[in-house]
Amino acid sequence: MAESVTSWKSAGGNNPDHIGGNGYEFSYTDGETGEKKTIQVDYGSLFCDKKQTGYDCFIPTLPNCDDILITHGHEDHIGGIAHLMNLRRKELEEKRARGENLTIHCTPFAREMIKKDLQGNGIPKEEWPVFDIVEPGKPFEVNGFKIEPFAISHSIPDAVGYVIESPDGTRMMTTGDFKTAQVPLGQGWDDKQIAELAKKGIDYLFIDSTSSIQQGETIGEAEVKTGLKEILKQSQGGPVISGVISSSCHRLHTIALALAEEAIEREQKFREEGWPAAEPQPRVMILDGASLLLARRAMNACGYKLEDIIKKETGVDIKIVASNSKTAHRTPPDQRFYVCTGTQGEEASLLKIAEGRNKEISLDEMRAVGGEDMPIYVYDLQSCIPGSEAKHQALEEKFKQAGCKTYFPSRYKPNEYTVHASGHASAGDVAKICKICAENSPRPTMVVPIHGDPQQRRNVMKIAQENDLTACIFPNMVEMNSLGNKVISWEVADKSEEWIGVNDLNNDFRRPYYMYDKVEYDAETKQRIKTDTYKYKKAPRKPKEEENADAPKEEINETEKKNVSARKKAEPKRSEKDDAKAQPKADKNNADVIAQEVMKRKRAKGK
């Protein structure tokens, strides 16, 4: 009789060139019956430059199962799901007719981000997968595997790792993207929780390698908040334009908290100088970019409404609005704090502002209202991602040429201000989880580095060995027999890898029309080469008006809705030309109101 075998395979993530396209397959083959059971962890996209590759992105080969566990809602972990629904449409239709479904096991925030992707890619709701919501600390079973989710810290809420126990008892822990610093929203890393899981035995530990070459432990958002408050103090008299990655929701909280605390400290200083008491007035936080508005919608849906959280934490009311809102345009320029997409110089909000192509944010308009000498501050709150150095530098140079004061942090050199924290484990974080497993697991634990390039994974191996754990050498596949912790075979990472090339023939994210090619990564040429084209049944397109109805809009509360409705009834009808003429005047009037208030304070102080 053949031995039962548990296996792990990297479909994407352990790439020879750069990180992304994460997908990990866990399988069990019964030695007696030959039956194979499979689950998958994550199914993400691998980003690329379309001008160089001819593709919008790459995704791993299609999963060989109908159960996918998601660690968190970043595109490199969920971005393949919408394309999977396209490519398997006919098969999944037949399965639904038999009462079978593709099931996504994930936390609430990951579900909201996946739903956004499905909607944006035109997947009809009746075709959506079933969502099974997981909670840290609450085990469940999928296809014969016992699953234990645990909370971890990352740059997005509700991130989890999993302990996966196969039918033969092999226990495998996969961290997902993690760090050990605390996070402001939701649950995060807990040493005790990891230790309790390790006490049950860990045979294989799959560790995020992305930032393993960085020394020490990755900092938390508390340090970023301190840095933001420092630059806010240096940014008086003009608007601030900042860049973030849209799904970095903890960073959005940090910005809002820094604005509120800076306003409190500014008001306290006024009082100490003898000015009359007044309520703290933080800058208005203005979001620009559809993906930011969608992230905010997901946060609200999961109970992470920033206005309520900041009010509870500081007692201060903060306004968070969309860039196309009346509130944004009527706010005096020096009271605006813009949060924009496009931190790496890609075609997004920041680049459009720098080149004068942003419909809602104009450097010229702000100077027309605030004066030609008004300073405009531009801060990138994300360090440069490897491979984006040229675009990143060019973006900063464009803002400098436009007369802005800039601060773009370096990834590799010490920075004056701390305005970015990675969501990934540095060497100290990797050492911590290795040490916890070494001290608590009654079984010998083998470390398998994932989610990294060869150098990053090599460093995780070195750290594991320093903490008395063994490590596999760059495997893309590991097989274990029923005794556990015995490698039968592995396939190394520098082999030719299979991918699916995703090409939007419309080049329009609002109405995409996808073609999917089978491509292989050739280690010698370091190119992904097309070998075939997939045929698939396309979904019916929705009418344009329905798509527009799904587009993200500024969210306002019920009181504001009533006020807006009452104003509309009371105001005479106006044309768009009238509104365009009135807008600069309205901005100027608001600036005058602020100036008058300053004069009142000065007079009050004089008395």
Protein Blocks (a to p, Z undefined) as FASTA:
>chain_A
ZZdddddddfbhjackbgcjiacddddddfklopacdddehjadddddfklnopabdcdd
ddfbfbdcdfbfcfklmmmmmmmmmmmmmmmmmmmmnopacdddddfklmmmmmmmmmmn
opafklpccdddddehiacdeehiacdddddddfbehiacdddddfkopacddebjadfb
dcfehcdddfklmmmmmmnopfbdcddfklmmpgcjdddfklmmmmmmmmmmmmghiacd
ddddfklmmlmmmmmmmmmmmmmmmmmmmmmnopacddddddddddedjklmmmmmmmmm
nopafklmmmmmnopacddddfkbmklmmpcfklcccddehklopacfklmmmnopafkb
cfklmmmmnopklccddddfbdcdehilmmmmmmmmmmmmnopacddddfkbccfbdcbd
cfbdcfklmmmmmmmmmmmmmbdcddddehiafklmmmmmmmmmmnopacdehiabdcdd
fkopiafbdcdfkbccdddddddfklpaklgcdddddddddfklopacdfbdcddddddd
ddfklmmmmpccddddfklmmmmmmmmmmpccddfklmmmmmmmmmmmmmmmmmmmmmmm
mmmmmZZ
